[in-house]
Amino acid sequence: MAQAKDGNSTKVKVQEHRDRLRTQALRLIEVWAPDVRSPSFRAAAHRQSAAVAASDHATEDQAFIEAVADWNDD
Protein backbone atom coordinates (compact mmCIF):
# COMPACT_ATOMS: atom_id res chain seq x y z
CA MET A 1 0.00 0.00 0.00
CA ALA A 2 2.88 2.39 0.75
CA GLN A 3 4.18 1.88 -2.79
CA ALA A 4 0.89 3.07 -4.28
CA LYS A 5 0.99 6.22 -2.16
CA ASP A 6 4.64 6.90 -3.12
CA GLY A 7 3.78 6.25 -6.75
CA ASN A 8 0.88 8.70 -6.59
CA SER A 9 2.97 11.40 -4.90
CA THR A 10 5.66 11.00 -7.54
CA LYS A 11 3.05 11.17 -10.27
CA VAL A 12 1.61 14.33 -8.73
CA LYS A 13 5.05 15.93 -8.41
CA VAL A 14 5.87 15.16 -12.04
CA GLN A 15 2.52 16.54 -13.18
CA GLU A 16 3.01 19.72 -11.14
CA HIS A 17 6.51 20.13 -12.57
CA ARG A 18 5.19 19.71 -16.11
CA ASP A 19 2.38 22.18 -15.40
CA ARG A 20 4.92 24.77 -14.20
CA LEU A 21 6.93 24.30 -17.37
CA ARG A 22 3.80 24.66 -19.51
CA THR A 23 3.04 27.98 -17.80
CA GLN A 24 6.47 29.09 -19.04
CA ALA A 25 5.31 28.38 -22.62
CA LEU A 26 7.33 25.17 -22.79
CA ARG A 27 6.04 21.92 -24.17
CA LEU A 28 7.10 18.33 -23.63
CA ILE A 29 8.43 16.50 -26.67
CA GLU A 30 9.87 13.03 -27.02
CA VAL A 31 12.92 12.51 -29.20
CA TRP A 32 14.30 9.22 -30.43
CA ALA A 33 18.03 9.30 -31.08
CA PRO A 34 20.39 6.68 -32.46
CA ASP A 35 21.91 4.41 -29.83
CA VAL A 36 25.59 5.05 -30.43
CA ARG A 37 26.42 2.08 -28.17
CA SER A 38 24.76 -0.48 -30.44
CA PRO A 39 26.92 -2.70 -32.65
CA SER A 40 24.75 -1.94 -35.69
CA PHE A 41 25.29 1.82 -35.23
CA ARG A 42 29.04 1.32 -34.90
CA ALA A 43 29.14 -0.85 -38.02
CA ALA A 44 27.14 1.67 -40.04
CA ALA A 45 29.28 4.58 -38.83
CA HIS A 46 32.46 2.70 -39.71
CA ARG A 47 31.12 1.75 -43.14
CA GLN A 48 30.04 5.32 -43.87
CA SER A 49 33.29 6.90 -42.68
CA ALA A 50 35.30 4.43 -44.77
CA ALA A 51 33.18 5.32 -47.82
CA VAL A 52 33.77 9.03 -47.26
CA ALA A 53 37.51 8.49 -46.79
CA ALA A 54 37.68 6.48 -50.04
CA SER A 55 35.75 9.11 -51.99
CA ASP A 56 37.33 11.09 -54.82
CA HIS A 57 36.28 14.18 -52.85
CA ALA A 58 37.81 13.12 -49.52
CA THR A 59 40.36 15.97 -49.45
CA GLU A 60 37.73 18.63 -50.17
CA ASP A 61 35.31 17.07 -47.71
CA GLN A 62 37.92 17.06 -44.94
CA ALA A 63 38.86 20.67 -45.71
CA PHE A 64 35.20 21.66 -45.35
CA ILE A 65 34.89 19.83 -42.01
CA GLU A 66 38.02 21.52 -40.68
CA ALA A 67 36.78 24.93 -41.86
CA VAL A 68 33.42 24.64 -40.09
CA ALA A 69 35.08 23.17 -36.99
CA ASP A 70 36.83 26.54 -36.57
CA TRP A 71 33.62 28.50 -37.23
CA ASN A 72 33.54 30.40 -33.91
CA ASP A 73 37.28 30.82 -33.43
CA ASP A 74 37.54 34.11 -35.41
Secondary structure by P-SEA (a helix, b strand, c coil): caaaaaaaaaaaaaaaaaaaaaaacbbbbbbbbcccccaaaaaaaaaaaaaaaaccaaaaaaaaaaaaaacccc
